[in-house]
Amino acid sequence: MNFLEKKKILLIISGGIAAYKSLDLIRSLTKLQCEIKTILTKGGTEFVTPLSVASLSKNKVYSDIYSAENETEIDHISLSRWADLILIAPATSNIIAKMSQGISDDLATTVVQASNKNIFVCPAMNVRMWEHASNKQNIEKIKSYNYRIIGPFNGEMACGEYGDGRMADIEYILKELDNFFKSKSNNKKFRAIVTAGPTREYIDPVRYISNRSSGKQGYEIAKSLFNNGIETTLISGPSKLIPDPNINFLKVNTAEEMYKKTVESLPCDVAIFCAAVGDFKVKNLSEDKIKKNKDLNLDFEKNIDILKLISKNNNKPKLVIGFSAETSNLHLNSKQKLQNKGCDWIIANDVSKKDIGFDSDFNEVSIFYKDKNVGDEIIPKTYKSVVADEIVKRVINQLNLI
Ligand SMILES: Cc1cc2nc3c(=O)[nH]c(=O)nc-3n(C[C@H](O)[C@H](O)[C@H](O)COP(=O)(O)O)c2cc1C
């Protein structure tokens, strides 16, 4: 089956020697019945002519960001909204650097910056450029924005040098795109619930007890599930983050509300409980604002245990995953939690470290599986978005096995 059929591809051609290959790429994509629109960077026009690109793609070629004619349709926004996917091939070291920093000084980079679509990048450059520390950092940075990198390949370069930096072969690029649409289409049958952020446990109508969770890891997991074609509901405690508008979004304050919304959102195939739910709530909640001239004595009681209850629910998702935030004995505590809660996986993060965990863009997690045949795993320190992709990859593999 051809999963590329009728897909709308926005191809950005930047100014590298491999730009001539993009003509073959357009021909192959049209043969597979894709609809193609193209943006040529100024550099790109030095290597391929707009006329060749327009003839092969059978569509207008876009280049100029300040074109009065095009901007009646606001091209720098509408081009990305039109596309099912954005493909940058070849991607020069320059465009990668600009994308990593959010520089939007031409149509191509502005469209990418304004995009809400999956972005695939096919780097092509001299081996020294590819291996330069700045390029390596830029690649890591764009990976953290969930851009997917295809290639580069190893081999002889146009300049006669040898190494990594050749643009991936057309066949390989097509296979990657086809696999992407294939897995998206297969995953459409799955539904996911993700909880994220902190909860607020009220003392009186204006005061509450909460924790330092930002919601970043949960929001990234929800985004990654959605990007992989899974219908996703994100149930979030108070957070400054803005979810993708395509994700079903439910905002809550307390653990009780989070539990209620979770139950209402069942059934689903996978539930990932990433929220930092308050373990305790105030017993003697005051209906009125507590006055300063009074002594304040608070009694606490155990809060509702969402993970445990959902793991026991008649409508239990096929896969229930809990997060555990630990400051010590990560391994032991997580194994115990896995047993006590009755869930399928525990993903543990050490929140005692400054550079990972709460509010950081980075995380390092250990995954503990109920299935004794599967060994524990560590996802070493990386961006939370990359951790999310790694988790979602494992979730999809597991859902396909159940
Ligand atoms: C003959 C020639 C070949 C080039 N090939 C590449 C290349 O393969 N990869 C690359 O990153 N830059 C290459 N460059 C440099 C880019 O064209 C240059 O960085 C330019 O600013 C890229 O602009 P763009 O990314 O906006 O298209 C080449 C330049 C010349 C003159």
The ligand as an ORCA input file, in Angstrom:
! r2SCAN-3c Opt
* xyz 0 1
  C      29.000     25.661     -4.849
  C      28.438     25.714     -3.461
  C      27.979     24.577     -2.891
  C      27.460     24.597     -1.599
  N      27.006     23.430     -1.050
  C      26.543     23.432      0.230
  C      26.100     22.218      0.822
  O      26.078     21.155      0.219
  N      25.636     22.271      2.083
  C      25.633     23.424      2.811
  O      25.244     23.391      3.981
  N      26.030     24.581      2.262
  C      26.497     24.624      0.991
  N      26.911     25.798      0.430
  C      26.802     27.035      1.210
  C      25.408     27.602      1.177
  O      24.988     27.825     -0.142
  C      25.338     28.893      1.995
  O      25.602     28.610      3.359
  C      24.023     29.609      1.864
  O      24.035     30.738      2.729
  C      22.853     28.713      2.194
  O      21.642     29.455      2.169
  P      20.224     28.764      2.477
  O      20.438     27.832      3.613
  O      19.341     29.902      2.856
  O      19.792     28.120      1.247
  C      27.424     25.803     -0.877
  C      27.860     26.971     -1.484
  C      28.375     26.924     -2.755
  C      28.864     28.210     -3.386
*
